[in-house]
Every structure is written in C-alpha cells, then in structure tokens.
C-alpha cells in the first residue's frame, strides 16, 4: 500500500478546485468506464493507495516538475539523494481533458500530491 501526502501548494489548489462548479464531475460524477460508482477522484485515490495501475483513460505520463515543486518536495524528504522521484500528471477526464493532477512517486511507496487544476493553472 502507498501513502498519499499532499504538499502545502496542493492543499491550497485543492480547496480552490473543490469549490469550482467545473470540477464537480471529477469529485461527484462517475468514471465513464467499468460499472463503477466511484468518482474519478475516488477512483484515482483508491488506485494510488492500493498500488494499482491506472487505466489508459487517465493518460498518466511523466512531466518535469518546476523548481518550486522540487524545492517543496526536498523540504519533505530527509534523504533526497537516495530517493528516486518521478513527476507525473494525469487527466481526470481523459486524454484531452483539462482537469489535471500533478504528483510525484518515490521508491518508498509515498505519493506526493503536488498540484491540481487546469493546464493554465498549473503550467
């Protein structure tokens, strides 16, 4: 099982998108595949916690984290030299969607939630 740890920047972004009506399908809707009642947010979090691979629908792919994002992660990690960190993002609403989650996986089964928002919010 993995552990999820939100960064302080993520917490601020999460509060903002949680109030945004455009994000309600991500938090209150249903995944558009399988016969699953979970929202896209719950589906992704469950897969992270259980170390399950995400379906291709979420278009999970590597990204280069910004210097600010790397700096915040370094504050949280005591021995960063021995850790492998992979920056990733996924699209809650499919390949062409604009509801993104930025996160970083470590080789110690910790997933840091780095950012959440649209392309224009995050990049």
C-alpha positions as CSV (number, residue, x, y, z in Angstrom):
1,X,0.0,0.0,0.0
2,X,1.2,3.5,-0.8
3,X,0.8,6.6,1.4
4,X,-0.5,9.9,0.0
5,X,1.0,13.1,1.2
6,X,-0.3,16.4,-0.1
7,X,2.1,19.3,-0.3
8,X,1.0,22.7,1.1
9,X,0.6,24.1,-2.5
10,X,-1.6,21.1,-3.4
11,X,-3.8,21.8,-0.3
12,X,-4.4,25.4,-1.5
13,X,-5.2,24.3,-5.0
14,X,-7.5,21.5,-3.8
15,X,-9.6,23.9,-1.8
16,X,-10.0,26.2,-4.8
17,X,-11.0,23.4,-7.3
18,X,-13.3,21.7,-4.8
19,X,-15.4,24.9,-4.8
20,X,-15.4,25.3,-8.6
21,X,-18.5,24.0,-10.3
22,X,-16.5,22.9,-13.3
23,X,-14.8,20.4,-11.1
24,X,-18.0,18.8,-9.7
25,X,-17.9,15.9,-12.2
26,X,-14.4,15.0,-11.0
27,X,-15.5,14.8,-7.3
28,X,-19.1,13.9,-7.6
29,X,-19.5,12.2,-11.0
30,X,-18.8,8.6,-12.0
31,X,-15.9,7.2,-14.0
32,X,-17.1,6.7,-17.6
33,X,-15.9,3.1,-17.9
34,X,-16.5,-0.1,-16.0
35,X,-19.7,-0.3,-14.0
36,X,-18.2,1.7,-11.1
37,X,-20.0,4.1,-8.9
38,X,-16.8,6.0,-7.8
39,X,-16.0,9.5,-8.9
40,X,-12.8,9.9,-10.9
41,X,-11.2,11.5,-7.8
42,X,-12.1,8.5,-5.6
43,X,-11.1,6.0,-8.3
44,X,-7.6,7.5,-8.7
45,X,-7.0,7.8,-4.9
46,X,-8.1,4.2,-4.4
47,X,-5.7,3.0,-7.1
48,X,-2.9,5.0,-5.6
49,X,-3.5,3.6,-2.1
50,X,-3.7,0.1,-3.4
51,X,-0.7,0.4,-5.8
52,X,-2.8,-0.5,-8.8
53,X,-2.0,0.8,-12.3
54,X,-4.4,3.4,-13.7
55,X,-6.3,2.7,-16.9
56,X,-5.1,4.4,-20.0
57,X,-8.2,6.6,-19.9
58,X,-6.4,8.8,-17.3
59,X,-3.4,9.4,-19.6
60,X,-0.8,9.2,-16.9
61,X,2.5,10.5,-18.2
62,X,5.8,11.8,-16.9
63,X,6.4,15.5,-16.5
64,X,9.2,17.8,-15.4
65,X,8.4,19.3,-12.1
66,X,9.1,23.0,-11.7
67,X,12.0,24.2,-9.5
68,X,9.4,25.4,-6.9
69,X,7.7,22.0,-6.8
70,X,11.1,20.2,-6.5
71,X,12.0,22.6,-3.7
72,X,8.8,21.8,-1.7
73,X,9.4,18.1,-2.1
74,X,13.0,18.4,-0.9
75,X,11.8,20.1,2.3
76,X,9.6,17.0,3.0
77,X,12.3,14.4,2.2
78,X,15.2,14.0,4.6
79,X,17.5,12.0,2.3
80,X,16.5,13.0,-1.2
81,X,19.8,11.7,-2.7
82,X,18.8,8.1,-2.1
83,X,15.2,8.5,-3.4
84,X,14.0,8.2,-6.9
85,X,11.3,10.7,-7.6
86,X,9.2,10.6,-10.7
87,X,7.0,13.6,-11.6
88,X,3.7,12.5,-13.2
89,X,0.4,14.0,-14.2
90,X,-2.9,12.5,-15.1
91,X,-6.1,13.8,-16.7
92,X,-9.2,13.0,-14.7
93,X,-11.4,13.4,-17.8
94,X,-9.4,11.5,-20.4
95,X,-6.6,12.3,-22.8
96,X,-7.9,15.7,-24.0
97,X,-9.3,16.7,-20.6
98,X,-8.3,19.8,-18.7
99,X,-8.7,18.5,-15.1
100,X,-5.1,17.6,-14.1
101,X,-3.4,16.1,-11.0
102,X,0.3,16.5,-10.6
103,X,2.1,14.1,-8.3
104,X,5.4,12.6,-7.5
105,X,6.1,8.9,-6.7
106,X,9.1,7.9,-4.6
107,X,10.7,4.5,-4.3
108,X,9.5,4.3,-0.7
109,X,5.8,3.9,-1.7
110,X,5.0,7.5,-0.9
111,X,3.0,9.6,-3.5
112,X,3.2,13.3,-3.0
113,X,0.2,15.2,-4.4
114,X,1.9,18.3,-5.9
115,X,-0.9,20.2,-7.8
116,X,-4.4,20.0,-9.1
117,X,-6.1,22.3,-11.6
118,X,-6.3,23.1,-15.3
119,X,-3.4,23.4,-17.7
120,X,-3.5,27.2,-17.4
121,X,-3.5,26.9,-13.5
122,X,-0.5,24.6,-13.4
123,X,1.7,25.5,-16.3
